[in-house]
Amino acid sequence: MSIVQIKIERDKNIVKYITLIRKFNNTLPMTIIKSNIESKNYVIHHDLYAYDVVDDLLNIDHTARFRQLLADLITAGAKLQIYCDEEQCTLEYLDNRITAMREIEKELQLEMDRALREE
């Protein structure tokens, strides 16, 4: 498990941020999102290694969607604080971590494909 959590600095664009977050995860109540922003708590989180068979079959990439949410929030003017496994990190660090994760996934898939061909 590798959890990424986001805090958003409170400003006049809070409604935009809530809208974007609800678009990503519509199960989060607007009041909770607003309260978390105002209280300087984590607003949203994502497990980089979460896996769901149905999402895989439907070709849904939640990590890509989460990363797009961050880009959309930044574009909307949000000042983000990003935490990777409870340690504050930069967006660049998060991007590097996602890239490394994807490369490892590809390598593992290639190894499994090779092993299947050898059988």
C-alpha positions as a printed Julia matrix, in Angstrom:
119×3 Matrix{Float64}:
   0.0     0.0     0.0
   1.25    3.46   -0.88
  -1.13    6.2     0.15
  -1.04    9.7    -1.33
  -3.01   12.32    0.59
  -3.79   15.88   -0.39
  -4.42   19.04    1.59
  -5.68   22.18   -0.13
  -5.0    25.68    1.1
  -8.25   27.55    1.72
  -8.99   30.41   -0.69
 -11.9    31.96   -2.61
 -12.05   29.1    -5.16
 -13.19   26.44   -2.69
 -16.37   25.7    -4.71
 -14.27   24.89   -7.8
 -12.12   22.51   -5.77
 -15.13   20.76   -4.28
 -16.64   20.33   -7.75
 -13.43   18.78   -9.1
 -13.05   16.45   -6.13
 -16.67   15.32   -6.37
 -16.13   14.62  -10.06
 -13.27   12.3    -9.04
 -15.13   10.73   -6.12
 -18.84   11.48   -5.88
 -19.21    9.53   -2.64
 -17.47   12.28   -0.66
 -20.03   14.68    0.79
 -19.49   18.33   -0.17
 -19.75   19.38    3.47
 -16.92   17.02    4.45
 -14.69   18.25    1.61
 -15.36   21.88    2.58
 -14.79   21.17    6.26
 -11.51   19.36    5.53
 -10.22   22.25    3.42
 -11.19   24.77    6.07
  -9.67   22.64    8.87
  -6.45   22.02    6.92
  -7.09   18.27    7.0
  -6.52   15.77    4.22
  -9.16   16.35    1.59
  -8.67   13.28   -0.56
  -6.41   10.26   -0.7
  -5.44    7.57   -3.17
  -3.68    4.23   -2.85
  -1.2     3.96   -5.72
  -1.21    0.17   -5.49
  -4.96   -0.37   -5.16
  -6.23   -2.98   -7.61
  -9.76   -3.78   -8.65
 -10.49   -6.55  -11.13
 -13.58   -4.81  -12.5
 -11.65   -1.58  -13.08
  -8.94   -3.58  -14.82
 -11.49   -5.23  -17.1
 -13.05   -1.84  -17.85
  -9.59   -0.35  -18.39
 -10.07    2.29  -15.69
  -6.82    3.73  -14.35
  -7.57    5.37  -11.02
  -3.99    6.56  -10.57
  -4.16    8.42  -13.89
  -7.53    9.87  -12.85
  -6.09   10.92   -9.48
  -3.1    12.57  -11.17
  -5.48   14.38  -13.54
  -7.46   15.59  -10.52
  -4.27   17.12   -9.11
  -3.55   18.82  -12.43
  -7.13   20.13  -12.6
  -6.93   21.46   -9.04
  -3.66   23.23   -9.78
  -5.14   24.7   -12.97
  -8.09   25.96  -10.91
  -5.63   27.75   -8.64
  -5.37   25.32   -5.74
  -2.25   25.33   -3.62
  -1.72   21.66   -2.81
   0.23   19.96   -0.09
   1.0    16.42   -1.18
   1.84   13.65    1.27
   3.21   10.28    0.2
   2.9     7.76    3.01
   2.41   10.65    5.47
   5.61   12.48    4.4
   5.21   15.76    2.54
   6.49   15.46   -1.02
   6.52   17.39   -4.26
   4.43   16.79   -7.35
   7.63   15.9    -9.18
   8.4    13.22   -6.59
   4.88   11.82   -6.94
   5.2    11.77  -10.74
   8.53    9.95  -10.49
   7.0     7.43   -8.13
   4.07    6.81  -10.48
   6.46    6.41  -13.42
   8.6     3.93  -11.48
   5.5     2.0   -10.46
   4.37    1.79  -14.1
   7.81    0.59  -15.22
   7.83   -2.13  -12.57
   4.34   -3.24  -13.64
   5.52   -3.49  -17.28
   8.62   -5.48  -16.29
   6.55   -7.89  -14.21
   4.12   -8.36  -17.09
   7.0    -9.07  -19.49
   8.47  -11.61  -17.06
   5.11  -13.35  -16.7
   4.67  -13.41  -20.48
   8.15  -14.92  -20.91
   7.46  -17.55  -18.26
   4.21  -18.53  -19.96
   5.93  -18.88  -23.34
   8.58  -21.16  -21.82
   6.0   -23.58  -20.41
